[in-house]
Amino acid sequence: MSGPEAQDPGEPVWSPEALRLRPLRLVLSWLLAGVGLVFAAAVLPGVTINGFSGALLAAAAIGVLNALVPPVLAALRLPATAVVGFLLLLVADALIVEAAAAITNDALRVSGFDQALLTALFTSAATVTLSVILGVDDDDAYALRVTRRIARRQGGQERTAVPAILFLEIDGLAMPILRRAMQDGSAPHMARWLREGTHRLIEWETDLSSQTGASQAGILLGSNEDIPAFRWVEKESGAIMSCSSPRDCAEIERRRVTGIGLLRAGGTSRGNLLSGEADEQILTASRTAAEIKANPGYRSFMANGYNVTRCLVLFVWEVALELAASAQQRRRGVLPRGHRGGRYPFLRAAMCVVLPELIVHAVLSDIMRGRPAVYATFASYDEVAHHSGLERSDTLEALRKLDRQFGRIARACRFAPRPYEIVVLSDHGQTQGATFKQRNGYGLDELVRRSMENPAVLGMSAGDADESIVGQALDEATGRAGANAQSRPGSDAGDHDAIVLGSGNLGLIYLMEEPRRLTLEEIEARHPRLIPTLRAHPHVGWLLVRSAAQGALVLGPEGSRPLTAGGEIDGEDPLAGFSPAAAGHLLRTDGFEHTADIMVGSFYAPGLEEGCAFEELISFHGGLGGPQTRPFLLYPVTLPAPHEPLIGAERVHETLAGWRAHLQGSQAPMPGAVPAPSARRA
């Protein structure tokens, strides 16, 4: 073998397990498929089956065709691969049913293409249902055989004992929630890793902007400098930047690429906002322009003909689960309760079914190819928690599904051409509470408008990182991704006196009369009622402003706290109920170029672990207070433990990059000092 990771003749040789098909499992799958066909014939008027023996004969023919046709389709170079391939496989499933009917003569009769398509869907629905009832998992052996065959065609790596590393991110899961989930059986695979002593579980603390954009910039690129929130205003250009916008994510990454990305030198990015300088990616917001082209990352999903019909069935089932859970909350009077209507049930189904399947198959392909580093984000828990609550039954069900996928990935590692270490982590947690608007009947933007003599105030809060990934897939489907990715970053702030943005329980108020940040003294002179109104509001906990006299200053209802050295607290400390590192987080944010004139933090009640978001999410993240700032790292005991508490996403990057270097030596990107801000913006 040649290449940068060629095996030293003196090193031990990695011996992966052999992939063996289990005959009994194949027979059981065949029987279930036959039962599924009988069910389809009973339901559909244009389908007939000649007894159960005819169903078994037709099921065998469909199985053989599914083993031959989809892998051929997966080899095609298709533009907008995820969408075009999905539709193509759906058509192929219907044609396979028609072909099976022709091959088996009278065993199966189908009256037309529409009935053939419905037969594929109804058969899949019955098979999935029976598999759950009987406790039969998917046959991973066959899927991995196909995936490995495709990986070899794509240039899979020869066998090596140099370890690779998988980073599996659960978006929005806090350390305390994970611990309780492990205890109550909602995360059995991860709990087993801890009980068996193969992994350690530690906590880390987010920066002030406890959200995916800032955390992934720090973790994947080594810098989250000048990302004050999920969305912010750049006054000098009038641009509103947002971590939910693919074009803005591309700009965020462009400013911070310095050659120390976690995934450079052969890594892959799956389902992330930022690429980490990866060589390959799918569903990565900052690389949306590449998604419109033929993308081989989806081939392992397309190679299994049952994936599309199975996903559609599970998609419909997930929508039904959401509607039932929402109705149950209303019937029981559960509070706080979020908005769960409109398009949300379909967004949830996409986040909990379709995207995880696409990402898992891409990760399995990466494993079979022996990629040295993979970072994949799974956002379903985060999406469900936003609307259902942190530990409601349907939220924990989303976590159980992810844990099951991680078990599937761990099993696949045994058959890889190199050993893999698995690190599971989160980018932030979430804190729960009724929203600011639910509590008051108006939003933060309206409060600002009342305090500034009715100026033109623009308020923005909707949208999240989860929606950006789904929106990216829709852009790909409609062909808009390439055009959008090339346009100017940021939305136009327009002709407004003030812009009020929500990022969880962190609010940002930009006063647009100057193309720079205003001082506290200037704000008090120009808008004398604004600061007193905000400080007096019962659901505002603190304000961060820049004082000409005292520098960075935190104002609370009954006191103030200078953040510069030597400053003394006056009255009650506004940060008394928060982490000891909170003052440092605020001081760092105060130094950002695009920090708002007034940064607003909601109240926080430590006894209830409750605050309130300035956007309509009952579980939220973005600011300070509660589990939102307490993500975790679950890592193998063979990796060195951090020498000190991990405060901030940039420190997590150094740790993860250090682990990769520990495993791969000179072949991995070397961790080091974070570049100066000027270098990051070059």
N, C-alpha and C positions, 0 to 999 in steps of 0.2 A: 504494500500500500504506500502511496505517496501523498503528500499534502502537508499542511501545517500541523496536523495532529497525528502524524505517522507514529506507529507503535515502536518503542525501543525494544530491540530483541531480548533484552534482559528483563523486561517488565512482565508481570503476570498477564495471562490471556483471559479476556472476558468470555464466559461461556453462557450465552443466553439459553433459556429453556426452549425446547422444541414445541412448536404449535401443533397440537393434536386435536383433530375433530372428534367429538364424542358421539358415537353412533346412537346411543339412546336418546341424546338430546336432539339429534337430527330426526329421529323417528317421531319423537314427541312434537317437534315443530311441524313435521309433515301432517300428523294427525290433527293438530290445531288448525292448520291451514285448510284441511278438508272440512272441518266443522265450520270454519269461517265461510267457506263457499256454500255450504248447505244453508247457513243463515242468510247469505246474500240472495240465494235463490228463493228463500221463503219470503223475503221482503220485497224484492224487485219483480215487477210484472214481466219484464223482458228477459228473464234469466231462468233456465231450467237445468236441473241436475238429475242424471240417471242413477239415482241411489247413492249411498255413501261410497260404494266402490268407484262410481263415476267421479265423485268429488275428490277421492284420493288420487285417481288417475289425472284429473285436471290439475290438482295441486302439485303433483310431481312435474307435469309439463311446465306449469308456471314457474316452479322453482328452478328448473333447468334453464329456462329462458332468462330468468332474472339473474342467473349466474353468468350468462353470456353477454346480454345486450347492454346493461348499464355500464360495465367496465369499458366497453367500446365507446360509449357516449362520454364517459369521464375523460377519455384521452383526447377529446376534441378541444381545440383552442377556441373558446367561446367568449365574445365580449360580454361584459356584465354577467360574469360566470354564475354568481349566486342565484340571480333571478332567472336568467335564460336557462341555466341548467336545471333549476327547480321545475320550470314549466315543461322543459323537454322530457324530463323523467316522468312527469305526470302523464304526458301524452304516451310515453313509452309503456307505462304501466297498463294503460287502456289497450294499446296495441298488443301487448303480451297476452292479455286475457283473450282478445279476439284470436290471436294465433294459437293459443292453447285450445280454444274451442274448435278451431279448424283441424288441429293435429289429432285431437281425441275423438273426432267424429261426434257421436251422440252422447258422450259422457257429459259434456257441457255445451249448452246452446245459449248464445247471447244475441239479442235482436239488433244491436247497433252499437256505435262508438260510445254514446252517452251511457247505455246500460253497462258496457264494458268498464267505463271509468267508475261508475257507481259500484260495480262489482268489486273492483280493486279497493275502493274506500271502505265498503261495508265488510269485506273480508278482513281487511286490516283492523277495523274497529273490533270485530269479534275476536280476532286473534290476540290483540293487545289486552282486551278485557279478560279473556281466559288465562292469559299468561300471568296477569296480576292475581287472579283468583287462585291459581295453582302454584303461585310463587316461583314461576319459571322466568329467569332473567333472559335477556337477549343472548343469542349465541355469539359471544365475542370472538371465538376462535375463527369462525368463517370470516367475520368482518376484518379481523386483523390479518388474516391470510391475504385478502384482497388488498388491504392497505399496504402491506409489506411489498406486494408485487408492484403496486403503483410507485411506492417509494424507490424501489430499485430502478425503475424506468426513469425516475426523476434525478437519478444520481445519488442514491443513498450511500452512506458512508460504510466502508468495510469495518469489520469488527475491530474494536479497540477497547482497552481497559481504562482509558482516560475518561473519568466520569463527566457526565453532562448534568445540567441542573434545570429543573422545572419550577417556575414561579407561578402559582395558581392564586389569583387574587379574588377574594369574595368582597365585592363592593359593599361598603356600608355596614359591615358586621363588627360590633364592638366586642372587646375581650370579655366583659361580664356576661354578655348575651351568649357568646360561644361556650363559656364554662357551663352555664345553665343548660344549654342545648345538649352538651355532652352528657350531662347528668340525667336528663330526661329522655335520652334516646333519639334526639333529633339530629345527631351527628355521630353515628356509630363508628364509621371508619376512622375519623379523626380521633375519636375517643380511644379506639383500640390502639392507635399509634402511640398515644400517651401511656396507656396502661401497659403496653408491651415494652416500653422504655426505648423505642426507636426515635422518638421526637421529644423536643422540649417546647414549652409554650411560654412566651414572654410578651409583655405589653410594651408599646411605644407611644409617644405623645405627638399628636399632629401640631402643625403650625396654626396660627390664628385662622387661616383660611382652610378649615377642615373639610375639604371637598376634593373630588377626584382630580380636577384640573391641576390644582396646586400640588396635591400629593403625588400624582403620577409624574409631574414635571420634576419634582425632587427625586423620586425613586428611580425613574427611568433615564432622566437626562443629567441628574446630579445638581440641578439648580431650579428652584421655584422663586427666584428673585423677581420682584415686581409683579406678582400675581396676588393682589390684595383680596380677591374674592372670586366667586364663580363668574361674575360679570363685573366689568369696571369701565370707567370713562377715561379716555386719553384726551385731555382738554385741548392740547396743542393742535390736534388734528380733528377733533370733534367726533372721534370714533368710539363706539360702544363695543368693547370686546366681550366675547362670551365663550366659555368653555364648552357650550353646546353647539357651537358653529364649527363645522369642519374647516372652513377657510381661516377662522381665527386660530384653531388648533394648529394648523400648518404654520401660521405666523408665530405663535407661541413657541413651537419647536424650532423654527428657523433662528429665532433670537437666542436660543439656549444650546444649540448644538456646538460642542467644543471638542468632540472626539473621545469623550469618556462615557458615552451612552452604555447602559447596562447590557444591551443586546447587540452591540457592534461585534464584528468578527464572527459572523455566522449565525447570529440569533434570529428568532422569529417573534413577531408581535401578533397577538390574536385577541381581537375584541377590545383594544385599548383606545384611549383618547390620543396618546402620543406613542411614537414608534420606538423610542429608546435607541435610535440609529440602527434598527434591525435591517437585515438584508431582505427579508420577506415579511409580508403582512397580509392579513385579511381583517375586515371590519375594524380598521384603525383610522380614526377620524382625521388625523394629521396627514394621512396618505390617501385621502379619498380619490384624488385624481388617478391614482394607480388602479383603483378598484374597478374603473369603467373598462379596463382592458381585460384580456384573458388572464385569469388568475388560477394557477395550478393548486393553490391552497385548498380549493373546494373539491378536489377530485376524489378524495377518500370518501366524502359524503355521497357524491354522485355515483360512486361505484357500486353502491348497494341499492338495488331497485326498490326495496321496501321502505327506504328512509323517507321518501316524499309522502307516500300515503300514510305512513305511521305518524309523521309530523303533523299532517293535516288533521288526522283523527285526534291526536293529543292537543292540538291547537283549539279545536272546537270544545273538547272536554275542559280545557283550562278556562275558556270563556264562560262555560257553564258553572265551573267552580267559583269564579269571581262573582258572577251574578248571584249565586246562592249565598256566598259569604257576605256580600253587601246587604242582601235582604235580611240575613240573620242579624247583622249588626243593627240595622234599623229596627227590626222587630224587638230586639232585646234592649234597645236604647243605649247601646254602648257609646261611651264618650271617652276621649275625643274621637270624633269620627270624621274621616276625610271624604272629599268628593270622589266618587267612584263610577260616575256615569260617562256618557259620551263615548269617546274613542278609547278610554282607559282599559276596558276589558280586553280589547284587541291588542293594545300595547303590552299589557301584562302577558297575554298568551305568547306574543312574539318574544318577550324577554325571558319567559320561563320555559319555552319549548323550542322554538325555531333557532334562536341565536345560540343557546347552549349546545344544541346538537351540531350546528355548523362549527362552533369553536372546538368542541371535543374531538370531532373527526379531524380537524386540522391539527390538533395537538397529537392525536394518535399517529397521523402521518409524519409529524415532526419526530416523534419517538422512533418510528420505524426507519426514518432516514438518518437518525443519529445526530440531530441538530444539537450543537453544544449548549444552547441556552434558549429557553422558551418562556415568554411571559404572556399569560392569558387572563383576561378579566371576565368574571361572571357576575352580572349585574342584577340577576333576578331577585335575590333577597332584598337588595336596596330598593328596587322598584316597588315590590309588594309592601315593604315596611313603610314607605312614604305614605301610602294610602290606607293600609290596614292597621298599622301599629307595630311596635318593635317585636312583641312576642305573642301576637295573636295566632290562632291555630293555622290559618292559611299562610302566614308569614313563615312559621316554622316548617310548614310543608315545603315551601320553596327552598329552605335550607336543607331539608332532608334530600331533596332531589339533587342538589349540588353535591352533597356528601356522597351520594350514590355514584355520581359521575366521577368523583375523585377516586373512589374505589375502583371504578372501571379503568381509569388512567393508570393507577398504581399496578393493577394486574397486567396491563399492557407492557409496562416497563420490564417485566421479566423476560420478554421476548425481543427486546431491542438489541441492536448491534453493539451497544455500549451500556454500562451501568448508569442509572439516573438517580439523582437525589431530588426529593420533592419538598419544596418549601411552600406552605400555604400562608397567606398573609391577607390583611385588609388594609385599605388606604385611609379609612376613617371609620368611625361608628355613627350612631344616630342617637338623638335625644328626642323624647316624646313630649307632646303637649298641644293643647288647642292653639290655633294660630292667632296672631295679633288681630286679624280681622274678625275671627270668630268671637274673640273676647270683647271687642270694642265696637263692631259694626262698621268700621272704616279701616283703611290701610295706613301704613306709614307715610305713603305719598300724600294722602289726604291730610294727615296731621301736619306735615310740612307746609302744604298749601295754606292751611288755616293760619299758620304762624308767620306767613310771609306776605300777608295782605293780598291773597288771591293771585299769585303769579302764575305763569305758564309752567306747570310742573309735569314732567314725564315720569311715570312710574313703571318699572319693569321688574317682574319676578318669575314669570312662568318659564318652564323648561328646565331640564336637568340633563346630566351626562347620559343617562339611560336613553332618553328620547333621541339624543343626537345619534346614537348607534343605529336605532331603528330608522331615523330620518336619513341616515347615510345609505342604508339599504334601499330605501324608497328613491333617493336621488339616483342611485345606480340603476334602478329599474326604469326610471324615466329618462335617463341619459343626461341629467342636469349636473352630475357630480363634477365632471371635468370643467364645465364653465364656471361653476361656483368656486371651485378651488383656485381659479386664476384671478378672481376679482379682488378688489381692494379689501383688506381685512377690516372688520368692524362695521357695525351699522352706524348711520349718521345720527348724531345727537339732535340735529335740527335746531330750530329757534326756540329754545326753552330757557327760562330763567333758572330752573333747577331740575336735576335729574336724580330720582330716588330709585335705587336698585335694592333688591332683596337677594340674599344668599343664605338661605336657611334663617337662623336667628341673628345673622349679621346684616345690618343695613348700611348702605352707603349713600351719602347726600353730597352731590356735586353742585356747587353754586357757580353758574356758568358766566358770571360777569367778568371774570379774569381767566386767561389761559394758564393759570397756575393755581396752586393751592392757597386758599385764603388763611390768614392767621385767625386765632380766636378773637383778637382785638378787632380785626376788620369785620368779622361776622357779627360781633356784638354791636358795632357801630352802624352797620348797614341793615341788619335784621335783628333788632333788639329783643324781639319776643321768641325767636327761634330756639336758642339754647335753653332759656328758662322753661319753655314748654316741654322740650324733650326731657330735661332733667326731672321735671315734676311728674312725668307720666308714670303710672304704676307698673307698666309692662316694659319700661326701658330700664336697663340695669346700669349701663355706663356709656360714655361718649369718649372717643379719642379725637383730640384736636391738637393743633400745633399753635402754641402760644409764642408770641414774639419775645415775651419776658422770661418764660419758664421752659420753653422747648416743648417736647412731647408731654402732653398732659391728659390724664384720665379724669373725667368728671362724673360724679355719681349724684344720687338724689340728695345726700346729706354730707358730701365731702368731695375732696379731690386728691389726686396722687400724681405728683411729677414723676416722670420715668427716668429723667437724667440723674446722674450721680449727685448725691448731696441734697436732693429735693426731699422735703418733709411732707408727710401726709397731713392734710388739713381736714379735721372732722373724721367721718367714717370712711374707711378704705373702700373704694368702689370695687376692688378686686378681691375682697376678703373671702368670698365664697367660691373662688376659682382655684385652679392649679397654682402651686408656687411658681411655676414657669410662665404664668399668664403675663406678668409685667414684661418679661423678656420678649414674648411673642408680639405684644403690642408695640414695644419699642422698635423691634425689627420692622414691623409693618409701617410704622411712622416714617421710616427712612426710605420707603419705596417712592419712586418717581410719580406713580399714578394712584397713590392713596387718596381717598376722598377727603373733601374739606372737613366732613364730619363722619366718623365711623361710629355706628350705633350698635350696641350689643343689647339683646333682650335681657329681661330679668332672668334669674335662675334661682330656683328653690332647691337647695341640696337635699332636703329631707324627702322630697317627692321626685328628685331627679327630673325636674320639669322646667321648661322654658317655653318660648313661643317663637314660631317662625314668622318672618315678614313676607312669606309666600305661603300658598295654600297647601302645605304639607304637614300632616299631624306628627310625623316623625321626620326629623330634619337634621341637617349638618351644615357647617359653614362657619360657625363662630366658636364661642367658648361655652363650657358648662355641660356636665354630664357625660354620658358614654360616647358622645360624638367625637371626643378628643382622645379616645382610648382604643385604638386598633391593636392588632396582635401580629406576632410572628410565630408560626408553628414550624420548627425546623429540625433536621436530623441531628442527633447527638454527636455524630461524627464531625460536624462543623464547629468551628471555634465559637464560643459564646462571646457576645459583645462585652467589652471591658467596662463600659459605663452605660447608664440609662440612655436610651435612644430618644432624643428630643428633636423632633423635626424630620421631615421627609428626606432632607439631604443627608442626614446621618444614616438613615435606612439605606440609601443608595450606597454609601461607603461600605456598610456591612454586607449587603448583597453582592456588590462587586468584589469585596474581599473574599467572600465565600467562593465565588466563581474562580478567582485567581488561586485560591487554596486548592481547588479541585483540578484546575486545568493549567496551572503554572503560567508560563510565558504566552500561552495561546489565548488567554483571556484578557480583556481590557483591564488594565491595572488601576485599582482605586488610588485616589490621591487627594490632594487639597482641592477644594472646590474653587474654580476659577474666579477671579475678581469680576464684579458686575460689568465692568467695561469690556472685559473679554467676552462675556456671555452675550452682550448686545452687538458685538462686532459683526 
